[in-house]
Amino acid sequence: MRPTPQKKNPAITVALIAAVAAIVAALIPIVCNKPAIIPSEPHPLATCHYSFSGMVVDNGSHRSIPGAEITIVGKDRHYFSEGDGNFHLSLDTNDIRVRVTKDGYEPFDESYSLPQDASIIPLTKTK
């Protein structure tokens, strides 16, 4: 004999959604290093002040390059371009030096002052 399916109570669903929303609202000031009700040290993972985004492309063909390693020089931060070559970084500083590497390509190294528009980072194939 199959058990009778239980009906979902919409009031419980709404209450759960409200509880999750309240928790998220309470965590945003902590994660984004904004002042909280109780003063505390900045969260070590707080990186919500600046963003740097763009696309890594082949300098010759202008095709996107997935899996390029993007390093913020001087920080222990490493990222990778997505399958379409795009990347989006959240950073805690506005003056950065970016190094982009990918096997078969020459390294790209350049400084940026944020905020700025999305960047196209061209990589040149090694000979």
Backbone as numpy.savetxt, mean C-alpha at the origin, in Angstrom:
# Nx Ny Nz CAx CAy CAz Cx Cy Cz
-32.56 -38.04 8.13 -33.38 -36.88 8.13 -32.50 -35.63 8.13
-32.79 -34.68 7.26 -32.02 -33.44 7.16 -32.48 -32.47 8.23
-31.49 -31.75 8.83 -31.89 -30.75 9.83 -32.60 -29.59 9.15
-33.51 -28.99 9.86 -34.25 -27.85 9.36 -33.34 -26.62 9.35
-33.22 -25.94 8.19 -32.36 -24.76 8.17 -32.92 -23.66 9.06
-32.01 -22.99 9.76 -32.44 -21.92 10.65 -32.53 -20.62 9.87
-33.52 -19.83 10.20 -33.70 -18.53 9.55 -32.75 -17.53 10.19
-32.20 -16.65 9.35 -31.30 -15.62 9.85 -32.10 -14.47 10.42
-31.62 -13.96 11.52 -32.28 -12.84 12.18 -31.63 -11.54 11.69
-32.37 -10.71 10.93 -31.77 -9.47 10.42 -31.31 -8.52 11.51
-31.92 -8.55 12.68 -31.51 -7.66 13.77 -30.11 -8.02 14.26
-29.80 -9.31 14.29 -28.46 -9.74 14.71 -27.43 -9.32 13.66
-27.75 -9.46 12.39 -26.85 -9.06 11.31 -26.55 -7.57 11.39
-27.56 -6.76 11.60 -27.37 -5.31 11.70 -26.52 -4.98 12.93
-26.75 -5.67 14.03 -25.97 -5.43 15.24 -24.50 -5.79 15.03
-24.24 -6.89 14.34 -22.86 -7.29 14.05 -22.17 -6.26 13.16
-22.86 -5.79 12.14 -22.28 -4.79 11.24 -21.97 -3.51 12.02
-22.86 -3.09 12.89 -22.64 -1.89 13.70 -21.44 -2.08 14.63
-21.30 -3.26 15.21 -20.17 -3.53 16.11 -18.85 -3.49 15.35
-18.80 -4.09 14.18 -17.58 -4.07 13.36 -17.24 -2.64 12.96
-18.23 -1.86 12.57 -18.00 -0.46 12.18 -17.44 0.34 13.36
-17.94 0.09 14.56 -17.44 0.80 15.74 -15.99 0.43 16.03
-15.65 -0.84 15.87 -14.26 -1.28 16.09 -13.33 -0.64 15.07
-13.72 -0.65 13.80 -12.90 -0.04 12.75 -12.71 1.45 13.02
-13.79 2.13 13.39 -13.70 3.57 13.67 -12.75 3.85 14.84
-12.71 2.96 15.81 -11.82 3.14 16.96 -10.36 2.87 16.59
-10.11 1.99 15.62 -8.74 1.64 15.24 -8.12 2.62 14.26
-8.89 3.32 13.46 -8.35 4.22 12.45 -7.41 5.26 13.06
-7.75 5.94 14.15 -6.80 6.92 14.71 -5.49 6.29 15.16
-5.53 5.07 15.63 -4.31 4.41 16.11 -3.43 4.04 14.93
-3.98 3.38 13.92 -3.20 2.92 12.77 -2.67 4.08 11.96
-3.43 5.13 11.80 -3.02 6.27 10.99 -2.25 7.32 11.77
-1.87 7.01 13.01 -1.03 7.89 13.81 -1.71 9.24 14.07
-3.01 9.26 14.18 -3.75 10.47 14.51 -3.92 10.52 16.02
-4.13 11.70 16.59 -4.31 11.77 18.04 -5.49 10.93 18.50
-5.28 10.20 19.54 -6.34 9.37 20.12 -6.82 10.03 21.40
-7.86 9.48 21.99 -8.38 10.03 23.24 -7.31 9.92 24.33
-6.60 8.79 24.37 -5.54 8.59 25.36 -4.21 8.79 24.63
-3.39 9.77 25.03 -2.11 9.98 24.34 -1.25 8.73 24.43
-0.57 8.42 23.33 0.29 7.26 23.30 1.40 7.50 22.29
2.34 6.61 22.27 3.41 6.68 21.28 2.83 6.35 19.91
3.39 6.90 18.81 2.89 6.55 17.49 3.02 5.05 17.23
2.04 4.51 16.60 2.05 3.09 16.26 3.19 2.82 15.28
4.02 1.78 15.49 5.17 1.55 14.62 4.78 1.25 13.18
3.57 0.81 12.92 3.15 0.51 11.56 2.37 1.65 10.93
2.30 2.78 11.60 1.52 3.90 11.07 2.22 4.47 9.84
1.57 4.38 8.70 2.17 4.85 7.45 1.10 5.49 6.59
0.29 6.34 7.17 -0.86 6.86 6.45 -0.71 8.31 6.00
0.45 8.91 6.15 0.58 10.33 5.84 0.74 10.63 4.35
1.52 9.85 3.65 1.82 10.10 2.25 1.62 8.84 1.44
1.28 9.04 0.17 1.17 7.88 -0.72 1.98 8.14 -1.97
2.50 7.09 -2.53 3.29 7.14 -3.75 2.80 6.00 -4.63
2.34 6.32 -5.81 1.81 5.28 -6.69 2.28 5.51 -8.11
2.13 4.49 -8.90 2.53 4.59 -10.30 2.54 3.24 -10.97
3.34 3.17 -12.04 3.43 1.94 -12.82 4.87 1.74 -13.26
5.33 0.51 -13.19 6.66 0.15 -13.68 6.48 -0.39 -15.10
7.22 0.20 -16.06 7.07 -0.19 -17.46 8.43 -0.46 -18.10
8.40 -1.23 -19.18 9.58 -1.47 -20.00 9.84 -0.20 -20.81
11.06 0.34 -20.74 11.39 1.59 -21.40 11.28 1.50 -22.92
11.51 0.32 -23.49 11.44 0.16 -24.94 10.04 -0.09 -25.46
9.36 -1.06 -24.87 8.03 -1.46 -25.36 6.89 -0.72 -24.68
7.17 -0.09 -23.56 6.17 0.61 -22.74 5.13 -0.35 -22.15
5.45 -1.63 -22.11 4.56 -2.62 -21.47 4.84 -2.66 -19.98
3.80 -2.96 -19.23 3.94 -3.00 -17.77 4.85 -4.16 -17.36
5.51 -3.98 -16.22 6.41 -4.99 -15.68 5.88 -5.44 -14.32
5.32 -6.63 -14.24 4.85 -7.14 -12.94 6.03 -7.68 -12.13
5.90 -7.63 -10.82 6.89 -8.25 -9.94 8.20 -7.49 -9.81
8.25 -6.22 -10.21 9.45 -5.42 -9.99 9.54 -5.08 -8.51
10.74 -5.18 -7.94 10.91 -4.87 -6.52 11.14 -3.37 -6.35
10.33 -2.76 -5.50 10.39 -1.33 -5.23 10.87 -1.17 -3.78
12.02 -0.52 -3.62 12.62 -0.35 -2.30 12.68 1.13 -1.96
12.29 1.46 -0.75 12.47 2.81 -0.23 13.85 2.81 0.43
14.81 3.51 -0.18 16.19 3.52 0.29 16.26 4.14 1.68
17.00 3.49 2.57 17.14 3.97 3.93 16.09 3.45 4.88
15.11 2.77 4.37 14.05 2.16 5.19 14.06 0.67 4.90
13.59 -0.09 5.81 13.50 -1.54 5.59 12.13 -1.85 4.99
11.86 -1.25 3.82 10.56 -1.39 3.17 10.76 -1.87 1.75
10.17 -3.00 1.41 10.25 -3.55 0.06 8.84 -3.86 -0.42
8.56 -3.49 -1.64 7.25 -3.71 -2.24 7.46 -4.33 -3.61
6.38 -4.78 -4.24 6.46 -5.35 -5.58 5.32 -4.79 -6.42
5.64 -4.54 -7.70 4.58 -4.09 -8.60 3.61 -5.24 -8.83
2.35 -4.89 -9.03 1.29 -5.89 -9.21 1.38 -6.50 -10.62
0.46 -7.39 -10.92 0.44 -8.07 -12.21 0.32 -7.13 -13.40
-0.26 -5.96 -13.18 -0.40 -4.98 -14.26 0.68 -3.89 -14.18
1.71 -4.10 -13.32 2.81 -3.16 -13.19 2.54 -2.02 -12.22
1.32 -1.90 -11.75 0.96 -0.81 -10.84 1.47 -1.07 -9.43
1.67 0.01 -8.69 2.03 -0.09 -7.28 1.41 1.08 -6.54
1.16 0.90 -5.26 0.66 1.97 -4.40 1.28 1.77 -3.03
2.06 2.77 -2.58 2.76 2.67 -1.31 2.21 3.71 -0.34
2.05 3.34 0.91 1.70 4.26 1.99 2.95 4.48 2.81
3.34 5.75 2.97 4.62 6.06 3.60 4.47 7.07 4.73
5.48 7.11 5.60 5.45 8.02 6.73 6.37 9.22 6.53
6.90 9.40 5.34 7.78 10.53 5.05 7.51 11.04 3.64
7.78 12.32 3.40 7.48 12.87 2.08 8.68 12.94 1.17
9.90 12.88 1.69 11.09 12.86 0.85 11.64 11.45 0.82
11.60 10.84 -0.36 11.99 9.43 -0.47 12.96 9.25 -1.63
13.76 8.22 -1.52 14.60 7.76 -2.63 14.12 6.35 -2.95
13.74 6.15 -4.21 13.16 4.89 -4.64 14.15 4.14 -5.54
14.31 2.86 -5.27 15.12 1.99 -6.13 14.21 0.88 -6.62
14.18 0.69 -7.94 13.35 -0.35 -8.55 14.26 -1.31 -9.30
14.10 -2.60 -9.00 14.92 -3.62 -9.65 14.05 -4.75 -10.17
14.54 -5.38 -11.22 13.87 -6.55 -11.81 14.94 -7.30 -12.61
14.99 -8.62 -12.49 15.94 -9.41 -13.26 15.80 -9.10 -14.74
16.94 -8.87 -15.41 16.93 -8.58 -16.83 16.84 -7.10 -17.15
16.77 -6.26 -16.10 16.66 -4.82 -16.28 17.71 -4.10 -15.44
18.12 -2.92 -15.90 19.03 -2.09 -15.13 18.25 -1.47 -13.96
18.90 -1.30 -12.80 18.21 -0.69 -11.66 17.82 0.76 -11.95
16.72 1.17 -11.38 16.22 2.55 -11.48 16.33 3.15 -10.10
16.89 4.35 -10.00 17.10 4.99 -8.70 16.78 6.48 -8.84
15.81 6.97 -8.06 15.43 8.38 -8.17 14.81 8.87 -6.87
14.97 10.17 -6.61 14.38 10.80 -5.42 13.06 11.47 -5.79
12.14 11.48 -4.83 10.83 12.11 -5.02 10.49 12.90 -3.77
9.73 13.97 -3.95 9.16 14.72 -2.85 7.65 14.62 -2.97
7.02 14.05 -1.96 5.58 13.79 -2.01 4.83 14.96 -1.40
3.60 15.21 -1.73 2.78 14.43 -2.66 3.11 14.79 -4.10
2.79 13.87 -4.97 2.95 14.09 -6.40 2.03 13.14 -7.14
1.84 13.43 -8.43 0.97 12.58 -9.24 1.61 11.21 -9.41
0.83 10.27 -9.90 1.33 8.93 -10.16 2.55 8.99 -11.07
3.50 8.13 -10.83 4.76 8.11 -11.56 4.86 6.92 -12.49
5.43 7.16 -13.64 5.79 6.07 -14.55 7.26 5.81 -14.34
7.62 4.60 -13.96 9.01 4.24 -13.72 9.47 3.34 -14.86
10.32 3.88 -15.74 10.78 3.10 -16.89 12.04 2.27 -16.54
12.01 1.00 -16.84 13.17 0.14 -16.65 13.74 -0.22 -18.02
15.06 -0.14 -18.13 15.75 -0.44 -19.38 16.34 -1.84 -19.30
16.15 -2.66 -20.34 16.67 -4.02 -20.35 18.20 -3.98 -20.37
18.79 -4.94 -19.65 20.26 -5.06 -19.65 20.68 -5.66 -20.97
21.90 -5.34 -21.37 22.41 -5.84 -22.68 23.23 -7.07 -22.52
